[in-house]
Amino acid sequence: MSEHITALNLALNEVQPKFSSLLRRVSKILKFINLFCQIRQASGKF
């Protein structure tokens, strides 16, 4: 059982950096979309 947990930890250590960089990219895209929507709403008032 402990070998299984160690293997799982190793797999997580491999996946985590890629996953965190992906999350960072997604959050950047979301911020950009949010900013774009705010600009559109502001320009729509005029």
PDB file of N, H, CA, C and O in Angstrom:
ATOM      1  N   MET A   1       0.834  -1.213   0.000  1.00  0.00           N
ATOM      2  CA  MET A   1       0.000   0.000   0.000  1.00  0.00           C
ATOM      3  C   MET A   1       0.866   1.259   0.000  1.00  0.00           C
ATOM      4  O   MET A   1       0.572   2.218  -0.713  1.00  0.00           O
ATOM      5  N   SER A   2       1.928   1.253   0.796  1.00  0.00           N
ATOM      6  H   SER A   2       2.167   0.473   1.375  1.00  0.00           H
ATOM      7  CA  SER A   2       2.782   2.439   0.874  1.00  0.00           C
ATOM      8  C   SER A   2       3.506   2.703  -0.448  1.00  0.00           C
ATOM      9  O   SER A   2       3.740   3.855  -0.813  1.00  0.00           O
ATOM     10  N   GLU A   3       3.868   1.604  -1.181  1.00  0.00           N
ATOM     11  H   GLU A   3       3.678   0.668  -0.885  1.00  0.00           H
ATOM     12  CA  GLU A   3       4.514   1.792  -2.488  1.00  0.00           C
ATOM     13  C   GLU A   3       3.560   2.492  -3.441  1.00  0.00           C
ATOM     14  O   GLU A   3       3.966   3.327  -4.250  1.00  0.00           O
ATOM     15  N   HIS A   4       2.290   2.141  -3.334  1.00  0.00           N
ATOM     16  H   HIS A   4       1.959   1.464  -2.677  1.00  0.00           H
ATOM     17  CA  HIS A   4       1.267   2.722  -4.201  1.00  0.00           C
ATOM     18  C   HIS A   4       1.154   4.225  -3.947  1.00  0.00           C
ATOM     19  O   HIS A   4       1.058   5.016  -4.885  1.00  0.00           O
ATOM     20  N   ILE A   5       1.165   4.607  -2.677  1.00  0.00           N
ATOM     21  H   ILE A   5       1.243   3.964  -1.915  1.00  0.00           H
ATOM     22  CA  ILE A   5       1.076   6.024  -2.306  1.00  0.00           C
ATOM     23  C   ILE A   5       2.307   6.786  -2.809  1.00  0.00           C
ATOM     24  O   ILE A   5       2.195   7.916  -3.284  1.00  0.00           O
ATOM     25  N   THR A   6       3.479   6.158  -2.700  1.00  0.00           N
ATOM     26  H   THR A   6       3.570   5.240  -2.314  1.00  0.00           H
ATOM     27  CA  THR A   6       4.710   6.795  -3.177  1.00  0.00           C
ATOM     28  C   THR A   6       4.653   7.014  -4.681  1.00  0.00           C
ATOM     29  O   THR A   6       5.054   8.069  -5.172  1.00  0.00           O
ATOM     30  N   ALA A   7       4.155   6.022  -5.414  1.00  0.00           N
ATOM     31  H   ALA A   7       3.829   5.165  -5.015  1.00  0.00           H
ATOM     32  CA  ALA A   7       4.019   6.141  -6.867  1.00  0.00           C
ATOM     33  C   ALA A   7       3.054   7.269  -7.215  1.00  0.00           C
ATOM     34  O   ALA A   7       3.280   8.028  -8.157  1.00  0.00           O
ATOM     35  N   LEU A   8       1.982   7.364  -6.445  1.00  0.00           N
ATOM     36  H   LEU A   8       1.799   6.747  -5.680  1.00  0.00           H
ATOM     37  CA  LEU A   8       0.990   8.417  -6.667  1.00  0.00           C
ATOM     38  C   LEU A   8       1.612   9.793  -6.425  1.00  0.00           C
ATOM     39  O   LEU A   8       1.379  10.730  -7.189  1.00  0.00           O
ATOM     40  N   ASN A   9       2.401   9.908  -5.361  1.00  0.00           N
ATOM     41  H   ASN A   9       2.591   9.148  -4.740  1.00  0.00           H
ATOM     42  CA  ASN A   9       3.088  11.172  -5.062  1.00  0.00           C
ATOM     43  C   ASN A   9       4.055  11.557  -6.175  1.00  0.00           C
ATOM     44  O   ASN A   9       4.137  12.725  -6.553  1.00  0.00           O
ATOM     45  N   LEU A  10       4.789  10.573  -6.700  1.00  0.00           N
ATOM     46  H   LEU A  10       4.722   9.624  -6.393  1.00  0.00           H
ATOM     47  CA  LEU A  10       5.714  10.841  -7.802  1.00  0.00           C
ATOM     48  C   LEU A  10       4.958  11.325  -9.028  1.00  0.00           C
ATOM     49  O   LEU A  10       5.391  12.259  -9.704  1.00  0.00           O
ATOM     50  N   ALA A  11       3.836  10.697  -9.313  1.00  0.00           N
ATOM     51  H   ALA A  11       3.484   9.938  -8.764  1.00  0.00           H
ATOM     52  CA  ALA A  11       3.019  11.097 -10.459  1.00  0.00           C
ATOM     53  C   ALA A  11       2.502  12.522 -10.272  1.00  0.00           C
ATOM     54  O   ALA A  11       2.512  13.318 -11.211  1.00  0.00           O
ATOM     55  N   LEU A  12       2.051  12.841  -9.058  1.00  0.00           N
ATOM     56  H   LEU A  12       2.043  12.194  -8.296  1.00  0.00           H
ATOM     57  CA  LEU A  12       1.558  14.188  -8.773  1.00  0.00           C
ATOM     58  C   LEU A  12       2.665  15.227  -8.920  1.00  0.00           C
ATOM     59  O   LEU A  12       2.430  16.324  -9.427  1.00  0.00           O
ATOM     60  N   ASN A  13       3.869  14.879  -8.476  1.00  0.00           N
ATOM     61  H   ASN A  13       4.060  13.988  -8.064  1.00  0.00           H
ATOM     62  CA  ASN A  13       5.002  15.800  -8.604  1.00  0.00           C
ATOM     63  C   ASN A  13       5.333  16.068 -10.064  1.00  0.00           C
ATOM     64  O   ASN A  13       5.770  17.166 -10.409  1.00  0.00           O
ATOM     65  N   GLU A  14       5.127  15.076 -10.926  1.00  0.00           N
ATOM     66  H   GLU A  14       4.772  14.184 -10.646  1.00  0.00           H
ATOM     67  CA  GLU A  14       5.355  15.254 -12.359  1.00  0.00           C
ATOM     68  C   GLU A  14       4.287  16.148 -12.975  1.00  0.00           C
ATOM     69  O   GLU A  14       4.590  17.023 -13.786  1.00  0.00           O
ATOM     70  N   VAL A  15       3.042  15.922 -12.586  1.00  0.00           N
ATOM     71  H   VAL A  15       2.796  15.211 -11.928  1.00  0.00           H
ATOM     72  CA  VAL A  15       1.906  16.606 -13.210  1.00  0.00           C
ATOM     73  C   VAL A  15       1.730  18.035 -12.706  1.00  0.00           C
ATOM     74  O   VAL A  15       1.325  18.918 -13.463  1.00  0.00           O
ATOM     75  N   GLN A  16       2.035  18.262 -11.436  1.00  0.00           N
ATOM     76  H   GLN A  16       2.364  17.545 -10.822  1.00  0.00           H
ATOM     77  CA  GLN A  16       1.726  19.539 -10.794  1.00  0.00           C
ATOM     78  C   GLN A  16       2.293  20.783 -11.489  1.00  0.00           C
ATOM     79  O   GLN A  16       1.549  21.745 -11.680  1.00  0.00           O
ATOM     80  N   PRO A  17       3.585  20.808 -11.879  1.00  0.00           N
ATOM     81  CA  PRO A  17       4.106  22.012 -12.546  1.00  0.00           C
ATOM     82  C   PRO A  17       3.366  22.348 -13.829  1.00  0.00           C
ATOM     83  O   PRO A  17       3.052  23.511 -14.085  1.00  0.00           O
ATOM     84  N   LYS A  18       3.086  21.327 -14.637  1.00  0.00           N
ATOM     85  H   LYS A  18       3.342  20.383 -14.429  1.00  0.00           H
ATOM     86  CA  LYS A  18       2.352  21.549 -15.885  1.00  0.00           C
ATOM     87  C   LYS A  18       0.962  22.080 -15.588  1.00  0.00           C
ATOM     88  O   LYS A  18       0.473  22.991 -16.257  1.00  0.00           O
ATOM     89  N   PHE A  19       0.326  21.492 -14.564  1.00  0.00           N
ATOM     90  H   PHE A  19       0.723  20.752 -14.021  1.00  0.00           H
ATOM     91  CA  PHE A  19      -1.035  21.876 -14.210  1.00  0.00           C
ATOM     92  C   PHE A  19      -1.084  23.308 -13.694  1.00  0.00           C
ATOM     93  O   PHE A  19      -1.997  24.062 -14.031  1.00  0.00           O
ATOM     94  N   SER A  20      -0.107  23.682 -12.879  1.00  0.00           N
ATOM     95  H   SER A  20       0.634  23.069 -12.605  1.00  0.00           H
ATOM     96  CA  SER A  20      -0.096  25.042 -12.324  1.00  0.00           C
ATOM     97  C   SER A  20       0.172  26.081 -13.411  1.00  0.00           C
ATOM     98  O   SER A  20      -0.389  27.176 -13.374  1.00  0.00           O
ATOM     99  N   SER A  21       1.033  25.741 -14.384  1.00  0.00           N
ATOM    100  H   SER A  21       1.489  24.852 -14.414  1.00  0.00           H
ATOM    101  CA  SER A  21       1.282  26.685 -15.480  1.00  0.00           C
ATOM    102  C   SER A  21       0.040  26.819 -16.346  1.00  0.00           C
ATOM    103  O   SER A  21      -0.257  27.899 -16.857  1.00  0.00           O
ATOM    104  N   LEU A  22      -0.689  25.712 -16.511  1.00  0.00           N
ATOM    105  H   LEU A  22      -0.448  24.834 -16.097  1.00  0.00           H
ATOM    106  CA  LEU A  22      -1.947  25.746 -17.262  1.00  0.00           C
ATOM    107  C   LEU A  22      -2.967  26.616 -16.539  1.00  0.00           C
ATOM    108  O   LEU A  22      -3.667  27.414 -17.162  1.00  0.00           O
ATOM    109  N   LEU A  23      -3.047  26.455 -15.207  1.00  0.00           N
ATOM    110  H   LEU A  23      -2.478  25.807 -14.701  1.00  0.00           H
ATOM    111  CA  LEU A  23      -3.971  27.268 -14.414  1.00  0.00           C
ATOM    112  C   LEU A  23      -3.635  28.748 -14.511  1.00  0.00           C
ATOM    113  O   LEU A  23      -4.524  29.594 -14.600  1.00  0.00           O
ATOM    114  N   ARG A  24      -2.327  29.052 -14.494  1.00  0.00           N
ATOM    115  H   ARG A  24      -1.605  28.364 -14.422  1.00  0.00           H
ATOM    116  CA  ARG A  24      -1.905  30.443 -14.607  1.00  0.00           C
ATOM    117  C   ARG A  24      -2.333  31.027 -15.944  1.00  0.00           C
ATOM    118  O   ARG A  24      -2.789  32.167 -16.025  1.00  0.00           O
ATOM    119  N   ARG A  25      -2.177  30.218 -16.996  1.00  0.00           N
ATOM    120  H   ARG A  25      -1.806  29.292 -16.930  1.00  0.00           H
ATOM    121  CA  ARG A  25      -2.560  30.670 -18.332  1.00  0.00           C
ATOM    122  C   ARG A  25      -4.060  30.906 -18.410  1.00  0.00           C
ATOM    123  O   ARG A  25      -4.511  31.896 -18.986  1.00  0.00           O
ATOM    124  N   VAL A  26      -4.832  29.992 -17.827  1.00  0.00           N
ATOM    125  H   VAL A  26      -4.465  29.188 -17.359  1.00  0.00           H
ATOM    126  CA  VAL A  26      -6.289  30.119 -17.828  1.00  0.00           C
ATOM    127  C   VAL A  26      -6.722  31.363 -17.061  1.00  0.00           C
ATOM    128  O   VAL A  26      -7.620  32.080 -17.503  1.00  0.00           O
ATOM    129  N   SER A  27      -6.095  31.626 -15.917  1.00  0.00           N
ATOM    130  H   SER A  27      -5.366  31.044 -15.557  1.00  0.00           H
ATOM    131  CA  SER A  27      -6.478  32.806 -15.128  1.00  0.00           C
ATOM    132  C   SER A  27      -6.133  34.095 -15.871  1.00  0.00           C
ATOM    133  O   SER A  27      -6.862  35.082 -15.771  1.00  0.00           O
ATOM    134  N   LYS A  28      -5.023  34.093 -16.617  1.00  0.00           N
ATOM    135  H   LYS A  28      -4.430  33.292 -16.698  1.00  0.00           H
ATOM    136  CA  LYS A  28      -4.671  35.263 -17.432  1.00  0.00           C
ATOM    137  C   LYS A  28      -5.734  35.502 -18.493  1.00  0.00           C
ATOM    138  O   LYS A  28      -6.157  36.635 -18.720  1.00  0.00           O
ATOM    139  N   ILE A  29      -6.162  34.420 -19.141  1.00  0.00           N
ATOM    140  H   ILE A  29      -5.819  33.499 -18.956  1.00  0.00           H
ATOM    141  CA  ILE A  29      -7.189  34.529 -20.187  1.00  0.00           C
ATOM    142  C   ILE A  29      -8.494  35.043 -19.591  1.00  0.00           C
ATOM    143  O   ILE A  29      -9.161  35.890 -20.187  1.00  0.00           O
ATOM    144  N   LEU A  30      -8.860  34.529 -18.409  1.00  0.00           N
ATOM    145  H   LEU A  30      -8.319  33.842 -17.925  1.00  0.00           H
ATOM    146  CA  LEU A  30     -10.094  34.974 -17.754  1.00  0.00           C
ATOM    147  C   LEU A  30     -10.024  36.449 -17.385  1.00  0.00           C
ATOM    148  O   LEU A  30     -11.004  37.177 -17.547  1.00  0.00           O
ATOM    149  N   LYS A  31      -8.877  36.892 -16.891  1.00  0.00           N
ATOM    150  H   LYS A  31      -8.081  36.300 -16.759  1.00  0.00           H
ATOM    151  CA  LYS A  31      -8.715  38.313 -16.558  1.00  0.00           C
ATOM    152  C   LYS A  31      -8.858  39.167 -17.808  1.00  0.00           C
ATOM    153  O   LYS A  31      -9.476  40.231 -17.774  1.00  0.00           O
ATOM    154  N   PHE A  32      -8.284  38.699 -18.907  1.00  0.00           N
ATOM    155  H   PHE A  32      -7.782  37.835 -18.934  1.00  0.00           H
ATOM    156  CA  PHE A  32      -8.357  39.429 -20.168  1.00  0.00           C
ATOM    157  C   PHE A  32      -9.806  39.536 -20.643  1.00  0.00           C
ATOM    158  O   PHE A  32     -10.247  40.600 -21.078  1.00  0.00           O
ATOM    159  N   ILE A  33     -10.544  38.421 -20.554  1.00  0.00           N
ATOM    160  H   ILE A  33     -10.186  37.557 -20.200  1.00  0.00           H
ATOM    161  CA  ILE A  33     -11.957  38.419 -20.961  1.00  0.00           C
ATOM    162  C   ILE A  33     -12.766  39.358 -20.074  1.00  0.00           C
ATOM    163  O   ILE A  33     -13.624  40.093 -20.562  1.00  0.00           O
ATOM    164  N   ASN A  34     -12.493  39.332 -18.776  1.00  0.00           N
ATOM    165  H   ASN A  34     -11.796  38.735 -18.380  1.00  0.00           H
ATOM    166  CA  ASN A  34     -13.185  40.194 -17.821  1.00  0.00           C
ATOM    167  C   ASN A  34     -12.931  41.662 -18.143  1.00  0.00           C
ATOM    168  O   ASN A  34     -13.856  42.475 -18.137  1.00  0.00           O
ATOM    169  N   LEU A  35     -11.673  41.997 -18.423  1.00  0.00           N
ATOM    170  H   LEU A  35     -10.922  41.336 -18.428  1.00  0.00           H
ATOM    171  CA  LEU A  35     -11.303  43.363 -18.785  1.00  0.00           C
ATOM    172  C   LEU A  35     -12.011  43.779 -20.068  1.00  0.00           C
ATOM    173  O   LEU A  35     -12.529  44.892 -20.169  1.00  0.00           O
ATOM    174  N   PHE A  36     -12.029  42.882 -21.042  1.00  0.00           N
ATOM    175  H   PHE A  36     -11.609  41.978 -20.960  1.00  0.00           H
ATOM    176  CA  PHE A  36     -12.682  43.148 -22.323  1.00  0.00           C
ATOM    177  C   PHE A  36     -14.167  43.437 -22.124  1.00  0.00           C
ATOM    178  O   PHE A  36     -14.711  44.364 -22.725  1.00  0.00           O
ATOM    179  N   CYS A  37     -14.822  42.636 -21.276  1.00  0.00           N
ATOM    180  H   CYS A  37     -14.381  41.884 -20.788  1.00  0.00           H
ATOM    181  CA  CYS A  37     -16.253  42.836 -20.995  1.00  0.00           C
ATOM    182  C   CYS A  37     -16.489  44.179 -20.309  1.00  0.00           C
ATOM    183  O   CYS A  37     -17.456  44.873 -20.626  1.00  0.00           O
ATOM    184  N   GLN A  38     -15.617  44.551 -19.374  1.00  0.00           N
ATOM    185  H   GLN A  38     -14.832  43.988 -19.117  1.00  0.00           H
ATOM    186  CA  GLN A  38     -15.755  45.834 -18.680  1.00  0.00           C
ATOM    187  C   GLN A  38     -15.605  46.994 -19.650  1.00  0.00           C
ATOM    188  O   GLN A  38     -16.349  47.972 -19.570  1.00  0.00           O
ATOM    189  N   ILE A  39     -14.651  46.893 -20.565  1.00  0.00           N
ATOM    190  H   ILE A  39     -14.047  46.099 -20.631  1.00  0.00           H
ATOM    191  CA  ILE A  39     -14.442  47.949 -21.563  1.00  0.00           C
ATOM    192  C   ILE A  39     -15.666  48.061 -22.467  1.00  0.00           C
ATOM    193  O   ILE A  39     -16.099  49.165 -22.797  1.00  0.00           O
ATOM    194  N   ARG A  40     -16.219  46.925 -22.865  1.00  0.00           N
ATOM    195  H   ARG A  40     -15.867  46.028 -22.597  1.00  0.00           H
ATOM    196  CA  ARG A  40     -17.405  46.944 -23.732  1.00  0.00           C
ATOM    197  C   ARG A  40     -18.596  47.570 -23.018  1.00  0.00           C
ATOM    198  O   ARG A  40     -19.356  48.334 -23.613  1.00  0.00           O
ATOM    199  N   GLN A  41     -18.754  47.237 -21.727  1.00  0.00           N
ATOM    200  H   GLN A  41     -18.136  46.616 -21.244  1.00  0.00           H
ATOM    201  CA  GLN A  41     -19.867  47.807 -20.959  1.00  0.00           C
ATOM    202  C   GLN A  41     -19.697  49.318 -20.819  1.00  0.00           C
ATOM    203  O   GLN A  41     -20.663  50.071 -20.937  1.00  0.00           O
ATOM    204  N   ALA A  42     -18.466  49.754 -20.566  1.00  0.00           N
ATOM    205  H   ALA A  42     -17.681  49.142 -20.470  1.00  0.00           H
ATOM    206  CA  ALA A  42     -18.190  51.185 -20.409  1.00  0.00           C
ATOM    207  C   ALA A  42     -18.441  51.933 -21.714  1.00  0.00           C
ATOM    208  O   ALA A  42     -18.998  53.031 -21.703  1.00  0.00           O
ATOM    209  N   SER A  43     -18.036  51.349 -22.829  1.00  0.00           N
ATOM    210  H   SER A  43     -17.584  50.457 -22.838  1.00  0.00           H
ATOM    211  CA  SER A  43     -18.233  52.016 -24.123  1.00  0.00           C
ATOM    212  C   SER A  43     -19.700  51.962 -24.545  1.00  0.00           C
ATOM    213  O   SER A  43     -20.152  52.801 -25.325  1.00  0.00           O
ATOM    214  N   GLY A  44     -20.443  50.982 -24.036  1.00  0.00           N
ATOM    215  H   GLY A  44     -20.076  50.300 -23.403  1.00  0.00           H
ATOM    216  CA  GLY A  44     -21.862  50.867 -24.367  1.00  0.00           C
ATOM    217  C   GLY A  44     -22.706  51.949 -23.726  1.00  0.00           C
ATOM    218  O   GLY A  44     -23.806  52.241 -24.195  1.00  0.00           O
ATOM    219  N   LYS A  45     -22.196  52.554 -22.645  1.00  0.00           N
ATOM    220  H   LYS A  45     -21.302  52.317 -22.264  1.00  0.00           H
ATOM    221  CA  LYS A  45     -22.940  53.609 -21.946  1.00  0.00           C
ATOM    222  C   LYS A  45     -22.956  54.909 -22.733  1.00  0.00           C
ATOM    223  O   LYS A  45     -23.873  55.718 -22.588  1.00  0.00           O
ATOM    224  N   PHE A  46     -21.935  55.111 -23.573  1.00  0.00           N
ATOM    225  H   PHE A  46     -21.190  54.454 -23.691  1.00  0.00           H
ATOM    226  CA  PHE A  46     -21.859  56.362 -24.338  1.00  0.00           C
ATOM    227  C   PHE A  46     -22.753  56.317 -25.569  1.00  0.00           C
ATOM    228  O   PHE A  46     -22.810  57.287 -26.326  1.00  0.00           O
TER     229      PHE A  46
END
